[in-house]
Amino acid sequence: MSKTMAFEQPVVKLREKIDELKTIAHDADVDMSGEIEKLENRLCQLEHSIYENMEPWDRVQVARHPERPTTLDYISRVFDDFIELHGDRSFKDDEAIVGGIASFNGQAVTIIGHQRGKTTKENIRRNFGMPHPEGYRKALRLMLQAEKFGRPIICFIDTKGAYPGKAAEERGQSEAIARNLFEMAGLRVPVISIVIGEGGSGGALALGVANKIFMLENSTYSVISPEGAASILWKDATLAKQAAEAMKITAPDLKEMGIIDGIIPEISGGAHKNVEKQALAMKDCIQDTLENLNKLSPDELIIDRYDKFKNIGQFIEE
């Protein structure tokens, strides 16, 4: 059974009431179709009201949903003939990042993305989607390979952040992220990044220097988690809800500020409600974007990427 989030409780209770009436009508052989129809109409209105007016903290909860589709879920549904490639050719393979070659509408592409688990065992194996330096070095190896063979790069972002442990720092976590930022800026092939869950800090940005950045409607993208921000600003992590509202970390806010290029609408209630349908919406977005980027020359792609990030933010000259 799918986990129910707090803001969904009114919908769940009304749906349970409808199921209860249907059971009573069936067992007692009583016609209650009128009452059931009224409640079903009310349910539609309630779902529309809740899911179309979600607060920032509600979207954070959806982005963290344990059943939210992962990079591999989308790869299997959006692309064909995926071949996963492993290792950074220096230390080891980091399973918090997956990558490889696939076909998209007949065109060869390189896919790279953060990968979380859905069970405790898998999350431990994937380090909860928090990469070590070798994960980012694997990603860079695949990006440079894609550039060599002229393949567009599609990145899926879904991490709380890069792993902050001692071993990661000893192996050059900050250097690995910085190197990705530097190299991605000059890639001579199209780069598309899509935030599919949480986009946290430099761990997310290391896959985010793209020509076009999209976010699923209920994903988040920020320099720090709401809990972390609340702890720093107010010395109280329980104020994360207020922090989420102030930080402007949701897709609508970031689109308004020009940080992302577009929002991919989600299934009502979240992408986990219907992964197949959500994958179709993502496929349409990638297809339209690739058609436009494929028209640009390598030099134009670099200029396009440079202009995108140069124009983010506001400043005043005096």
FIVO-493768 format. One record per residue (C-alpha): x, y, z; residue number from 1. Coordinates in steps of 0.5 Angstrom, whole numbers. Last residue first. Example, Ala and Ser with C-alpha at 12.3 -4.5 7.8 and 13.67 -1.06 7.14 Angstrom:
2
     X     Y     Z resi
    27    -2    14    2
    25    -9    16    1
//
This chain:
318
     X     Y     Z resi
    52   104   -20  318
    51    97   -23  317
    45    93   -20  316
    44    85   -20  315
    39    80   -21  314
    40    72   -22  313
    41    67   -27  312
    43    71   -34  311
    50    68   -34  310
    47    61   -33  309
    43    61   -39  308
    48    65   -43  307
    54    60   -42  306
    49    54   -44  305
    47    58   -50  304
    54    59   -52  303
    57    52   -51  302
    51    50   -55  301
    53    55   -61  300
    60    52   -61  299
    58    45   -62  298
    53    47   -67  297
    45    48   -66  296
    40    44   -69  295
    40    38   -64  294
    38    43   -59  293
    31    44   -62  292
    29    37   -63  291
    33    35   -56  290
    28    39   -53  289
    22    37   -56  288
    24    29   -55  287
    26    30   -48  286
    19    34   -46  285
    15    28   -49  284
    19    23   -46  283
    18    26   -39  282
    10    26   -40  281
    10    19   -43  280
    14    17   -36  279
     9    20   -32  278
     4    16   -35  277
     8     9   -34  276
    10    12   -27  275
     2    12   -25  274
     1    14   -17  273
     9    15   -16  272
     9    21   -20  271
     5    25   -15  270
    -2    26   -13  269
    -5    28   -19  268
     0    26   -24  267
     6    31   -25  266
     7    36   -30  265
    14    37   -33  264
    16    44   -31  263
    21    49   -35  262
    27    52   -36  261
    30    53   -29  260
    33    58   -26  259
    29    64   -29  258
    26    66   -22  257
    19    64   -24  256
    21    57   -26  255
    25    57   -19  254
    18    59   -16  253
    14    54   -20  252
    19    48   -19  251
    19    49   -11  250
    25    51    -7  249
    23    58    -6  248
    27    58     1  247
    22    62     5  246
    16    57     4  245
    21    51     5  244
    24    55    11  243
    17    55    15  242
    16    48    14  241
    23    46    16  240
    21    50    23  239
    23    43    27  238
    30    44    25  237
    31    49    30  236
    37    53    31  235
    33    59    27  234
    38    60    21  233
    42    54    21  232
    38    49    24  231
    32    52    19  230
    37    52    13  229
    39    44    15  228
    31    42    16  227
    29    46     9  226
    35    42     6  225
    41    46     3  224
    43    49    -4  223
    36    48    -7  222
    32    44   -12  221
    25    41   -11  220
    21    36   -14  219
    13    36   -15  218
    12    39   -22  217
    18    35   -25  216
    24    40   -26  215
    27    42   -32  214
    34    44   -34  213
    36    46   -41  212
    43    47   -44  211
    46    44   -38  210
    50    45   -32  209
    46    41   -27  208
    50    34   -26  207
    55    37   -21  206
    49    42   -19  205
    45    36   -15  204
    51    34   -11  203
    53    41   -10  202
    47    43    -6  201
    40    38    -6  200
    36    37   -12  199
    30    32    -9  198
    26    28   -14  197
    26    28   -21  196
    30    34   -23  195
    31    34   -30  194
    38    36   -34  193
    39    36   -41  192
    46    37   -45  191
    47    38   -52  190
    54    36   -55  189
    60    41   -55  188
    61    40   -47  187
    64    47   -44  186
    60    48   -38  185
    60    41   -37  184
    68    41   -36  183
    68    46   -31  182
    62    44   -27  181
    64    37   -27  180
    71    39   -24  179
    68    43   -19  178
    64    37   -16  177
    70    32   -16  176
    75    37   -13  175
    69    38    -7  174
    69    31    -6  173
    77    30    -6  172
    78    23    -4  171
    79    25     3  170
    73    28     3  169
    69    22     1  168
    73    18     6  167
    71    23    12  166
    63    23    10  165
    59    28     7  164
    56    24     1  163
    54    29    -4  162
    47    32    -3  161
    40    30    -2  160
    40    27    -9  159
    35    26   -15  158
    38    29   -21  157
    37    26   -28  156
    42    27   -33  155
    41    27   -41  154
    47    28   -45  153
    47    28   -53  152
    52    23   -56  151
    57    26   -61  150
    62    20   -60  149
    67    24   -56  148
    62    28   -53  147
    59    22   -50  146
    66    19   -48  145
    67    26   -44  144
    60    26   -41  143
    61    18   -39  142
    68    20   -36  141
    65    26   -32  140
    59    21   -29  139
    64    16   -27  138
    68    22   -24  137
    62    24   -20  136
    61    17   -17  135
    68    17   -16  134
    67    23   -11  133
    62    19    -7  132
    55    20    -9  131
    49    21    -4  130
    43    17    -7  129
    41    13     0  128
    48    10     0  127
    46     6    -6  126
    47    -1    -3  125
    44     2     4  124
    38     5     0  123
    37    -2    -3  122
    37    -6     3  121
    33    -1     6  120
    28    -1     1  119
    26     4    -5  118
    33     5    -7  117
    36    12    -9  116
    40    13   -16  115
    43    19   -18  114
    43    20   -26  113
    47    19   -32  112
    44    18   -39  111
    48    18   -46  110
    44    18   -52  109
    44    14   -59  108
    38    17   -63  107
    33    12   -66  106
    27    15   -62  105
    32    15   -56  104
    37    10   -56  103
    41     8   -50  102
    48     9   -47  101
    50     9   -39  100
    50    12   -33   99
    48    10   -25   98
    50    14   -19   97
    49    12   -12   96
    52     6   -15   95
    59     8   -14   94
    64     4   -18   93
    71     4   -16   92
    78     8   -15   91
    81    10   -22   90
    77     8   -28   89
    71    12   -26   88
    67     5   -25   87
    61     2   -29   86
    57     3   -36   85
    50     1   -36   84
    47    -1   -43   83
    40     1   -45   82
    37    -2   -51   81
    31     3   -51   80
    29    10   -47   79
    23    13   -44   78
    20     7   -40   77
    27     3   -37   76
    30    10   -36   75
    25    12   -32   74
    25     7   -27   73
    32     7   -27   72
    33    14   -25   71
    28    13   -19   70
    20    14   -19   69
    17    16   -12   68
    16    10    -8   67
    19    13    -2   66
    16    19    -2   65
    21    25    -2   64
    19    29    -7   63
    12    28    -5   62
    14    31     2   61
    18    37    -1   60
    12    38    -5   59
     7    39     1   58
    12    43     5   57
    12    48    -1   56
     4    48    -1   55
     0    44    -5   54
    -6    48    -9   53
    -7    44   -15   52
    -7    37   -11   51
   -11    39    -5   50
   -17    43    -9   49
   -17    38   -15   48
   -17    32   -10   47
   -23    35    -6   46
   -27    37   -12   45
   -26    30   -15   44
   -28    27    -8   43
   -34    31    -8   42
   -36    28   -14   41
   -35    21   -11   40
   -39    23    -5   39
   -45    25    -9   38
   -45    19   -14   37
   -44    14    -7   36
   -51    18    -5   35
   -54    17   -11   34
   -52    10   -12   33
   -54     7    -5   32
   -59     2    -8   31
   -59    -3    -3   30
   -57   -11    -3   29
   -55   -11     4   28
   -48   -14     2   27
   -47   -10    -4   26
   -50    -3    -1   25
   -46    -4     5   24
   -39    -5     1   23
   -41     1    -3   22
   -42     5     3   21
   -35     3     6   20
   -31     4    -1   19
   -34    11    -1   18
   -32    13     6   17
   -25    10     5   16
   -25    15    -1   15
   -27    21     4   14
   -22    19     9   13
   -16    18     4   12
   -18    25     1   11
   -18    28     8   10
   -11    25    10    9
    -8    27     3    8
    -4    33     7    7
    -1    28    12    6
     2    24     7    5
    -1    17     5    4
     5    11     4    3
     2     7    -2    2
     0     0     0    1
//
